[in-house]
Amino acid sequence: MGLAAETAPAARPSASRPALLLAVAALLALAGLAASPYAHYLSHDYQPSSLAGQLVALVLFLAGWTLMVLAMMLPTAISLLETVAKLRPEWAVARRIQLLTALGFLAAWAVVGYLFRVFDVSFHAALDSLGSTQPPPNMITASALVLAGGFQFSSLKYRCLTACRTPSSFVYRHWQGEHSDRDAVRIGTGYGWSCVGCCWALMLVMFALGTMSVVWMLAIGVLAALEKQARMGPRLSAPIGYGLFGAALLVACFG
């Protein structure tokens, strides 16, 4: 089955309300964790010495990272989820396809969170082994902001942003219809990796700040959503880049 089912008159399950409700719930959960005694587990700066402690910290960090992705990135995938709902006329099947697509999308970002964590632990371990002083947190954040600002002007950013703004292309590429569940996961994962290519530098900023900064989370999430869904989105890349450079300067001087 291809895209012919798009013309079926049956009502389609909406993606906007569930996605926004999940995003709000994730923000509230992160705000609650920030005020709890377990907040340090969700910071990339927390690196226990024991193997068991490291595993617990990794699991809890990935849980916090997933909540952050739900809050910041899932709303940017609403167009894709609305598109895949048109693939099957049955309401329950269409909803299941939406769910599996969202899970594929989140899986791509979960891998990115794990890679960020591995790089961060390895970087700090290398500094410790060399006897080097750990860089100040504000300089790490400022460096991430500069990198994110520079990436806004790259050709990779432009190509991935263009792909993210046309979610139907992922459906045409991956939807065959014989195995709809598997196709849905492939669509979500493919779109997720394209989103990673578009927004990884912004998420690196969040990683440097930690998963507890709700204000930064809202700001970056809104910027990502505008870039990917607003009509003026492609024209926002350069202003956002200059804004990130300015934020880096402020953090370096006053952070």
C-alpha positions as CSV (number, residue, x, y, z in Angstrom):
1,M,0.0,0.0,0.0
2,G,1.3,3.5,-0.9
3,L,0.0,6.9,-0.2
4,A,-3.4,6.3,-1.8
5,A,-5.0,6.0,1.6
6,E,-4.5,9.7,2.1
7,T,-7.8,10.4,0.4
8,A,-9.8,8.1,2.7
9,P,-12.6,10.1,4.4
10,A,-12.2,8.4,7.8
11,A,-11.1,10.6,10.7
12,R,-7.4,10.6,11.5
13,P,-5.8,10.5,14.9
14,S,-4.4,13.9,15.7
15,A,-0.7,14.1,16.7
16,S,-0.5,17.7,17.9
17,R,-2.3,17.4,21.2
18,P,-0.7,14.1,22.4
19,A,2.8,15.4,21.4
20,L,2.3,18.7,23.2
21,L,0.9,17.0,26.3
22,L,3.9,14.7,26.4
23,A,6.2,17.6,26.0
24,V,4.6,19.5,28.9
25,A,4.6,16.3,31.0
26,A,8.3,15.8,30.3
27,L,9.1,19.4,31.3
28,L,7.2,19.0,34.5
29,A,8.9,15.8,35.2
30,L,12.3,17.4,34.7
31,A,11.4,20.3,36.8
32,G,10.4,17.9,39.6
33,L,13.6,16.0,39.2
34,A,15.6,19.2,39.4
35,A,14.2,19.9,42.8
36,S,14.7,16.3,44.0
37,P,17.7,14.7,45.8
38,Y,18.4,12.7,42.6
39,A,19.1,15.7,40.4
40,H,22.8,15.1,40.3
41,Y,22.2,11.8,38.6
42,L,20.9,13.6,35.5
43,S,24.0,15.8,35.1
44,H,26.8,14.8,32.8
45,D,29.2,16.2,35.5
46,Y,28.3,13.4,37.9
47,Q,30.6,10.5,37.3
48,P,30.8,8.0,40.2
49,S,33.9,5.9,40.5
50,S,32.3,2.4,41.0
51,L,31.1,0.4,38.0
52,A,27.6,-0.1,39.5
53,G,27.4,3.6,40.2
54,Q,28.4,4.4,36.7
55,L,25.7,2.1,35.3
56,V,23.0,3.7,37.5
57,A,24.2,7.1,36.5
58,L,24.1,6.2,32.8
59,V,20.6,4.8,33.0
60,L,19.2,7.7,34.9
61,F,21.0,10.2,32.6
62,L,19.5,8.5,29.5
63,A,16.1,8.7,31.2
64,G,16.5,12.4,31.8
65,W,17.9,12.8,28.2
66,T,14.8,11.1,26.8
67,L,12.5,13.4,28.8
68,M,14.5,16.3,27.4
69,V,14.0,15.0,23.8
70,L,10.3,14.6,24.5
71,A,10.1,18.2,25.7
72,M,12.2,19.8,23.0
73,M,12.2,17.6,19.9
74,L,8.9,15.6,19.8
75,P,6.8,18.7,19.0
76,T,9.1,19.4,16.0
77,A,8.0,16.0,14.6
78,I,4.2,16.7,14.6
79,S,4.1,17.2,10.9
80,L,5.6,13.8,10.3
81,L,3.2,12.2,12.8
82,E,0.3,13.9,11.1
83,T,1.5,12.6,7.7
84,V,1.9,8.9,8.7
85,A,-1.6,9.0,10.2
86,K,-2.9,9.2,6.6
87,L,-1.2,6.0,5.5
88,R,-4.0,3.7,6.8
89,P,-7.7,4.3,7.0
90,E,-8.3,2.4,10.3
91,W,-8.1,4.7,13.2
92,A,-6.4,2.2,15.6
93,V,-3.9,1.2,13.0
94,A,-3.1,4.8,12.2
95,R,-2.6,5.6,15.9
96,R,-0.2,2.6,16.2
97,I,1.8,3.7,13.2
98,Q,2.1,7.2,14.8
99,L,3.3,5.6,18.1
100,L,5.9,3.4,16.3
101,T,7.1,6.3,14.2
102,A,7.6,8.4,17.4
103,L,9.5,5.6,19.0
104,G,11.8,5.3,16.0
105,F,12.3,9.1,16.2
106,L,13.1,8.9,20.0
107,A,15.5,6.0,19.4
108,A,17.7,8.0,17.1
109,W,18.0,10.8,19.7
110,A,18.6,8.2,22.5
111,V,21.7,7.0,20.6
112,V,22.9,10.6,20.4
113,G,22.5,11.1,24.1
114,Y,24.5,8.0,24.8
115,L,27.3,9.1,22.4
116,F,27.4,12.5,24.0
117,R,27.8,10.8,27.4
118,V,30.5,8.5,26.2
119,F,32.5,11.4,24.7
120,D,32.1,13.5,27.8
121,V,33.3,10.7,30.2
122,S,36.2,9.9,27.9
123,F,37.2,13.6,27.6
124,H,37.2,14.1,31.4
125,A,39.0,10.8,32.0
126,A,41.7,11.8,29.5
127,L,42.2,15.1,31.2
128,D,42.5,13.4,34.6
129,S,45.0,10.9,33.3
130,L,47.2,13.8,31.9
131,G,46.9,15.6,35.2
132,S,45.2,18.6,33.4
133,T,42.9,21.0,35.1
134,Q,39.2,20.5,34.2
135,P,37.9,23.4,32.2
136,P,35.4,25.8,33.9
137,P,31.7,24.9,33.3
138,N,31.1,28.3,31.7
139,M,33.8,27.8,29.2
140,I,32.4,24.4,28.2
141,T,29.0,26.0,27.7
142,A,30.5,28.9,25.8
143,S,32.4,26.5,23.5
144,A,29.2,24.5,22.8
145,L,27.4,27.7,22.0
146,V,30.1,28.8,19.5
147,L,30.0,25.4,17.9
148,A,26.2,25.5,17.6
149,G,26.4,29.0,16.2
150,G,28.9,28.0,13.6
151,F,26.9,25.0,12.6
152,Q,23.9,27.2,11.8
153,F,25.8,28.4,8.7
154,S,26.9,24.9,7.4
155,S,25.6,23.1,4.3
156,L,24.8,20.0,6.4
157,K,22.5,22.1,8.5
158,Y,20.8,23.4,5.5
159,R,20.4,20.0,3.8
160,C,19.0,18.3,7.0
161,L,16.7,21.2,7.7
162,T,15.3,21.0,4.2
163,A,14.7,17.3,4.6
164,C,13.0,17.8,8.0
165,R,10.6,20.4,6.5
166,T,9.4,17.8,4.0
167,P,8.3,14.8,6.1
168,S,6.4,13.2,3.2
169,S,9.8,12.4,1.6
170,F,10.6,10.0,4.4
171,V,7.2,8.3,3.9
172,Y,7.8,7.8,0.2
173,R,11.3,6.5,0.9
174,H,10.4,3.9,3.6
175,W,6.7,3.1,3.4
176,Q,5.9,-0.2,1.6
177,G,2.8,-1.2,3.4
178,E,3.3,-5.0,3.7
179,H,4.9,-4.6,7.1
180,S,3.4,-1.4,8.3
181,D,4.9,-1.5,11.9
182,R,8.4,-2.0,10.6
183,D,8.0,0.7,8.0
184,A,6.7,3.1,10.7
185,V,9.8,2.5,12.8
186,R,12.0,3.1,9.7
187,I,10.2,6.3,8.9
188,G,10.6,7.6,12.4
189,T,14.3,6.6,12.7
190,G,15.1,8.1,9.3
191,Y,13.4,11.3,10.2
192,G,15.1,11.2,13.6
193,W,18.6,11.0,12.1
194,S,17.7,13.9,9.8
195,C,16.6,15.8,12.8
196,V,19.8,14.9,14.6
197,G,21.7,16.3,11.6
198,C,19.8,19.5,11.8
199,C,19.7,20.0,15.6
200,W,22.6,18.0,17.2
201,A,24.6,21.2,17.9
202,L,21.6,22.8,19.7
203,M,21.2,19.6,21.8
204,L,25.0,19.7,22.5
205,V,24.3,23.0,24.2
206,M,21.6,21.5,26.3
207,F,24.0,18.6,27.2
208,A,26.7,21.2,28.3
209,L,24.1,23.0,30.3
210,G,22.7,19.8,31.8
211,T,19.2,18.3,31.5
212,M,17.8,20.5,34.3
213,S,17.8,23.9,32.6
214,V,14.1,24.2,31.8
215,V,14.4,27.8,30.5
216,W,17.1,26.9,28.0
217,M,15.1,23.8,27.1
218,L,12.1,25.9,26.2
219,A,14.1,28.5,24.3
220,I,16.0,25.9,22.2
221,G,12.9,23.8,21.6
222,V,11.0,26.8,20.3
223,L,13.9,27.7,18.0
224,A,14.1,24.2,16.6
225,A,10.3,24.1,16.1
226,L,10.3,27.4,14.3
227,E,13.2,26.3,12.0
228,K,11.5,23.0,11.1
229,Q,7.8,24.1,10.8
230,A,7.4,27.8,10.4
231,R,7.2,29.2,6.9
232,M,10.1,31.5,7.6
233,G,12.1,28.7,9.2
234,P,15.1,28.6,6.7
235,R,15.6,32.3,7.1
236,L,16.0,32.0,10.8
237,S,19.2,29.9,10.7
238,A,21.5,32.8,10.4
239,P,19.9,35.0,13.1
240,I,19.9,32.1,15.4
241,G,23.6,31.5,14.7
242,Y,24.4,35.1,15.5
243,G,22.3,34.9,18.6
244,L,24.2,31.8,19.8
245,F,27.5,33.6,19.2
246,G,26.2,36.5,21.4
247,A,25.1,34.0,24.1
248,A,28.5,32.4,24.0
249,L,30.1,35.8,24.7
250,L,27.8,36.6,27.6
251,V,28.4,33.1,29.1
252,A,32.2,33.4,28.8
253,C,32.2,36.9,30.3
254,F,29.5,36.6,33.0
255,G,28.7,32.9,33.3
